[in-house]
Amino acid sequence: MTRDFTDAAYARLLDTALDAGYEFLTVRDYIRCDDLPERFVVLRHDVDRKPENSARFARIEAERDVPSTYYFRTIDKVFKPEILREVESLGHEVGYHYEDLDRADGDVVEARLSFGDHLERLREHVTVDTVCMHGNPLTPHDNRDMWDTAADLEPWDLLGEAYLSMDFTDVTYFSDTGRTWEDGALKIKDHTMGEGEKRVSADTTADLEALLRSHRVDRACLLTHPNRWADSTPELVAEVAKDTITNVGKRGLTLLR
C-alpha cells in the first residue's frame, strides 16, 4: 500500500496535476490575474512549524517548475530568514501567516499594530504581497475577524488574504488539516468564507489525484502543512502520532461546543 503524506506522495500529486494539464498559480498570481486559465491549481502552504520541511517542498516544486505560496508564522521556531530567502529564490511566493488577533486576545486595534510589526519583520528578507490567517483551534478567536473585507489590508500595501480574496464558489478548496483532504469536524478553523456547495471530496492524496486525473475539478486550491509530510519512516511515524493525538483533542473540542 502506498504511504500517504510523504514527500514522494506530494511529488506524485504534482506530477498527476501536470500530466492532467493543470496550470499552477500562486495566491498572488490568482489575485492579479484578470483572465484566469480554464484549469488551474493554486498551491498554498501554511508553515506552522518545521520550516525545513517547507524548504524540501519548495525544492520538489522547483524541480517541476511549479510555483506555490508559503505562509510563514513569525514565532522563533518558524521564522528562519535563510529559509524564507531560499523559498523565494526558488520562484515561490512568501507571505505572512498571521495570528495577531490571538496574540492580542481579541483586541482588533492592538492586533493590527502587531500585524504591521510582524509583517515588516518578514519584509526585511522577502517580498510580501499576500497574507493568510493562522487558525489555532485552542483559542476563541478567528484571526480573519481583524478585517471586514480584504480591502482593509490596503494600508499595508497588500493585494489580499488567502481566505478572503479567493472566489470559493468558483475554486474548490482542499486542505490536509486533520491528516485528511476531506472536510469535517477536524477542520475547526480551516474553512473558507462564502464557499459554494462542494460536490466532490477526497480522503487520501490518491483520492485527490483521481479527482484531478479525471478533471472532476477544474479549479482548485490545495492547502498543505509541510510539517505533516515526511521524507523518512521515523518522521512519518512521529507525525502520524502527533496528528492522532491532535485529532482526538479536536473531536473533544467539537463535542464541547
N, C-alpha and C positions, 0 to 999 in steps of 0.2 A: 504494500500500500504506500502511495506517495505521501511523504510527510508534508504537512502544511505549515505555513508561517516560517518558512526558511528562506534564505537568500535565493536558493535555487527555485523555489516556488514563485517568488516575486519575479525573477528573470523570465520564467515561463509565462507568467501573466503578461508581461510587457511584450514578449515575442508573439503571443497569441493576438494581442491587440494590433500589433504592427502587421502581422500576416493578414488580419481581417480588414485592413485598410483604414484604421482609425488614425486621425491626426492627434498630436498631443499639444496641449496648451497649458501654460502656467495660469494662475489666477489673474495675474497682471495682463497677460495676453487676452484672456477671456473678457475682462472688463473693457479693455481698449478696443476690442475688435468690433467694427461696425457691420461686418458681413461674416458671420461665423461659418465654419465648414459644415457640411451636411452631417458628417460623422466625426465625433471627436471625443477625447478623454482629457479631463482636467485632473492631473495628479497633484494631490496635496498631502503633505506630511507634517504631522504635529510632533515636534521634538520635545517630549515631556521629560525624558531622561536618556542616559546613554547616547550622547551626541555622536560618538564614534560609529554607531550603527547607521546614523544618517549619512555620514561620510561614505560608508560602504554602499548604501543605496544610491547615493549621488554618482558614484563611480559606475555602478551597474547601468544606470540610465545613460550616463555619458558615453559608455561603450556602444550604445544603440542610438546615439544622437537623439535622445528623448529628453525634453525639458520638463521640469516639475517645480513645485513651490514647497519650500521648507519654512515652517514657522517655529522659531526658537523662543523658549522661555528665557528669562534673564536671571534665573536662580544660578548660584555658583556652579552646581554640578552640570549645568547645561550650557551656560554662557562661556564658550571657548572660542575666542576670536580667530584662532588659526583654523578652526573647523568652519566657522562662518565664511571666512575668506576662501577656503578650499571649495566649499559647496558652490559659492557664487562663481568662482573661476572655472568651474566645470560646466557653466552655462545655465545654471538654475537660478530661480528667484529665491531670495531670502526675505522673510518677513518677521514681524513681532507676534509672538504667541502670548497675548496679554492676559493678565489676571488681576488687574488693578482694582476692580470693584471688590474682589475678595480681600485684597490687601488693605483696602480702606473700610472694610466691614460695612459695605453698602453705601458709603458716603460718596455720591457722584462727583461733587466738586473736588474732594481730595483725590478720588480715583483718577480724574482727568489730569490733575497735576502730576501724579505718579506716572501716568501713561506717557506724558510728554518727556519726563526724565528718562524713563527706560527706553523709549523709542530713540532718543538721542544717543544712548549707550550703543545701541545696535548700529546707528548711522555713522558712528565713528569708524566702523570697519566695513560696512556694506551699504548698498543702496536699498532702501526700504520704501516700497510703493503701496503695499497692502499689508493688512494685519488680520489676525484671526483670534477669537477668544479661546482661552483655556477653560475647560469645564471640569471643575473639581466636584465630584459627587458628594463630598463631605461638608460642603459649605451651603448655606441657604441662598446664595446669590447666583445669578446668571450674569456673567460679565458683559453680555450683549446689552444689558439694561443700562449701560453707560450712555447709550445712543438711542435717539428716537428713530433716526434713519441713518443710512450710510453717509448722507450729506454732512452729518455732524463731524465727520473726520477731516473735512476740508481745511480747517485751521492748521492741521499738522501736515498739510501738503501730501495727503494720502488719496489714492484712487478709490479705495474701498475696503470692505471687510468680507472675508471669505464666506461667511454665512449670510450676510445681509445684502451682498452685491451680486449674487447669482440668482438666476431665474430657475427655481427648482420645480416650476410647473413644466419646464422645458428640458431641464437637465436632471437625470436620475442620480440620486445620491446613494453611495455605498460607503460604509465605514467598517473598519476592523475592530472597533471598540467591543470589548467583551469576548474577543478571540473568535468572532463570527462576523460574517458580512451581512447577516440577517438582522432586520430591525426587531426591536423588542425591549423588554424591561431593562436589559443590561446597558442600554444607551440612555442613561438618565438625563444628561445634558447635551449629548451629541445627537442633535436633531436639527433639521433645517427649519427655517421660518417661512410659512406660507407655501409649503411644497404641495404639489399636486398628488392625486391618487397614484400610488406606486403599484404597478401591475406585475412586477417581476421581483424575485427575491433570490438570494444566494446565501448558502451557509458557508461552504468551503471556498477556497480560492479556485479549485477546479470547477465548482458550480459557476463562479463568476466568469471564468474563462469560457465556459459553454455558452453563457449569455452573449458574450462578445463575439464568439466564433459564429454564432447563428444570427448575429445582428438583431437580436431581440431588444437591444438598447442601442439607440443611435448616438445619444449624447449623455455622457456620464461624468460624474465627479467621484473619484476614488480617494478616500482618506485612509492613509496608513499611519500607524505609530511605529517607527522603525525599531524602537526598543523592544517591541513584541516579536520581532523577527530574528532568527538566529542563523549563524553560519557554522555551528558546531553542535554536536549532540548534548554536551553539558549545558550550553547556553539555552538550547531548546527545552531541556528538562526543567531548568530553573525558571524560564519564562512561563511555561505551562503551569508550574506550581504557583507562581505569583498570580497569574490570571485566575486560576481556580479559586484561590483564597479571596481575591478581589471580587469575583463574581458572586461568591456566597454573601459577602458583605453588601453588595448592591441589591441582591434579592431581598435581604433583610430590610434595607432602607425602603425599598418599594413597598413592602408589606406594612411598614410603619406609616406610610403616607396616606 
